[in-house]
Amino acid sequence: MKLLFFGADGKVGRALLPELEAAGHEVLGTRRFRDGFDAAIDFTEPQAVVVNAVGCLEHGLPVVIGTTGADLTPVDWKARERGVPAFFAANFAIGAVLMMRFAEEAARHLPQAEIVELHADTKKDAPSGTARATAERMGGDVPIHSVRLPGLVAHQEVLLGGAGQWLTIRHDTTSREAFAPGVLLALEKLSSLPPGLTVGLDALLEPT
């Protein structure tokens, strides 16, 4: 595929670019829409992602979004209006998706829980999109504690307690290359998605 990549010069973008090219994709880093591409990817900032995505969808270009912290309702509206698929995941690491799936199951049996998410001090949003998505899957009222420190990448613990026991489900991303398989999966499935915004990598994985 020929891909427009918004945010290719960022931390995630620099990790993803060689993985995308190794998978056979032709990638152009950009800050604005250009014609002649098959899809766009956005790993930028909350204040930029909606403008980027809506601009692409207006021209009929499907979009894969990894930027968190923005209201993507306008993206969904534009994708439906133009009959084009768009995809968003709060986290593209397969292990993180499984962590959320396991936490949802565990919360049915151990309903008292809290989430601790840890990211680099450069991350703009707190709590993280992954933590918010996890809490929603667990019932929506799970307390979230955010840590922002240099040296971290992306880490999350879900702690669940019951009488005489507690359970910890933890996922650690030590390198941003961990996002590449999820992004490649989203690109592979993009053309088969319905018009509008599909949310969550879990929707693309084979059912359990």
C-alpha positions in Angstrom: 0.0 0.0 0.0 1.0 3.6 -0.5 0.6 5.3 2.9 0.5 8.9 4.1 2.0 9.0 7.6 1.1 11.9 9.8 3.7 11.9 12.7 6.3 9.8 11.0 9.0 12.0 12.6 7.7 11.4 16.1 8.8 8.7 18.6 6.2 6.2 17.5 6.5 7.1 13.8 10.3 6.6 13.8 9.8 3.1 15.3 7.0 2.2 12.9 8.4 3.5 9.6 11.0 0.8 9.1 8.5 -1.9 10.1 6.0 -0.6 7.6 8.6 -0.5 4.8 9.9 -4.0 5.7 6.3 -5.2 5.3 6.3 -3.9 1.7 4.4 -0.6 2.2 5.5 2.6 0.5 5.4 5.4 3.1 5.5 9.1 2.9 5.8 11.2 6.0 3.6 14.3 5.8 1.9 17.2 7.6 -1.0 17.6 5.0 -3.2 15.6 2.7 -1.7 14.5 -0.7 -3.4 12.7 -3.6 -2.4 9.2 -4.9 -2.3 7.2 -1.7 -4.2 4.1 -0.5 -4.6 5.0 3.2 -3.3 7.3 5.9 -1.9 6.7 9.4 -1.9 9.3 12.2 0.3 9.2 15.3 0.5 12.9 16.0 -1.1 15.0 18.8 -4.7 15.5 20.1 -5.0 19.0 18.6 -3.9 17.8 15.1 -5.4 14.3 14.6 -9.1 15.4 13.9 -8.0 17.9 11.3 -5.7 15.4 9.6 -8.2 12.5 9.6 -11.2 14.5 8.5 -9.2 16.1 5.7 -8.2 12.6 4.5 -11.7 11.2 4.7 -13.1 14.2 2.8 -11.0 13.0 -0.1 -12.1 9.4 0.3 -8.8 8.2 2.0 -9.3 5.7 4.8 -7.4 6.4 8.0 -5.7 4.4 10.8 -5.4 6.4 14.0 -3.2 5.8 17.0 -3.4 9.3 18.5 -5.2 9.4 21.9 -6.7 12.2 23.9 -9.0 13.7 21.2 -12.8 13.5 20.6 -13.0 11.5 17.3 -16.8 12.0 16.9 -16.2 14.3 13.8 -14.0 11.6 12.3 -16.8 9.1 12.7 -19.3 11.5 11.2 -17.1 12.3 8.2 -16.3 8.7 7.5 -20.0 7.8 7.5 -20.8 10.8 5.3 -18.2 9.8 2.8 -18.7 6.1 3.0 -15.1 5.5 4.0 -13.7 3.3 6.8 -11.6 4.7 9.6 -10.0 2.8 12.5 -8.8 3.9 16.0 -7.0 2.0 18.7 -5.9 3.4 22.0 -3.1 0.8 21.9 -1.7 -1.2 19.0 0.3 -3.7 21.1 -1.3 -7.1 20.9 -0.3 -7.8 24.5 -2.1 -4.7 25.7 -5.3 -5.8 23.9 -5.1 -9.2 25.5 -4.5 -7.5 28.9 -7.8 -5.5 28.4 -9.6 -8.6 27.4 -8.4 -10.5 30.5 -9.2 -7.6 32.8 -12.8 -7.5 31.5 -13.2 -11.2 32.2 -11.6 -10.9 35.7 -13.8 -8.0 36.6 -16.9 -10.2 36.3 -15.5 -12.3 39.2 -13.5 -9.7 41.2 -15.4 -6.4 40.8 -13.2 -4.3 43.1 -10.4 -3.1 41.0 -8.0 -0.2 40.3 -5.8 0.7 37.3 -2.3 2.1 37.4 -0.9 3.3 34.1 2.7 4.5 33.6 4.1 6.4 30.6 6.9 8.7 29.6 6.7 12.3 30.9 6.3 13.4 27.3 2.8 11.8 27.0 0.2 14.5 26.6 -2.9 12.9 27.9 -3.6 11.4 31.4 -5.2 9.0 32.0 -4.1 7.2 28.9 -6.5 6.0 26.2 -5.6 2.4 27.1 -6.5 2.9 30.7 -9.8 4.6 29.9 -10.7 1.8 27.4 -9.8 -0.8 30.0 -11.9 0.9 32.7 -14.9 1.1 30.3 -14.6 -2.6 29.5 -14.6 -3.4 33.2 -17.7 -1.4 33.9 -16.6 2.2 33.7 -16.2 3.2 37.3 -12.7 1.8 38.0 -10.3 4.3 39.5 -7.2 5.1 37.4 -3.9 6.3 38.7 -1.5 8.0 36.2 2.3 8.1 36.5 4.5 10.2 34.1 8.2 9.8 34.5 11.2 9.8 32.1 12.5 6.4 31.2 9.1 4.8 30.9 7.5 3.8 27.6 4.0 2.4 28.2 3.0 0.2 31.1 -0.3 -0.7 32.8 -1.4 -2.8 35.8 -4.9 -3.8 36.6 -5.3 -4.8 40.3 -8.3 -6.7 41.4 -9.1 -7.7 45.0 -11.4 -10.1 46.8 -11.6 -11.6 50.2 -8.2 -13.2 50.9 -6.9 -12.8 47.4 -5.8 -10.3 44.8 -5.0 -10.6 41.1 -2.6 -8.4 39.0 -2.8 -8.2 35.2 0.2 -6.3 33.8 1.4 -5.4 30.4 4.8 -3.6 29.6 5.7 -2.0 26.4 9.5 -1.7 26.4 9.9 -0.6 22.8 7.5 1.2 20.4 8.2 -1.5 17.8 5.6 -3.5 19.8 2.9 -1.4 18.0 3.9 -2.5 14.5 2.0 -5.8 14.3 -1.2 -4.1 15.4 -0.8 -1.3 12.9 -0.1 -3.8 10.1 -3.2 -5.8 11.1 -5.3 -2.6 11.0 -4.0 -1.8 7.5 -4.7 -5.4 6.3 -8.3 -5.3 7.6 -9.0 -1.6 6.7 -10.7 -2.2 3.4 -13.1 -4.8 4.9 -14.4 -2.4 7.7 -17.7 -0.7 7.4 -18.0 3.1 6.8 -17.5 5.1 10.0 -15.0 4.7 12.8 -14.2 1.2 14.1 -12.7 1.3 17.6 -10.3 -1.1 19.2 -7.8 -3.6 18.0 -9.9 -6.3 19.7 -12.4 -5.9 16.9 -9.8 -7.2 14.4 -8.5 -10.2 16.4 -10.0 -13.6 15.9 -12.7 -14.2 18.6 -11.8 -16.4 21.6 
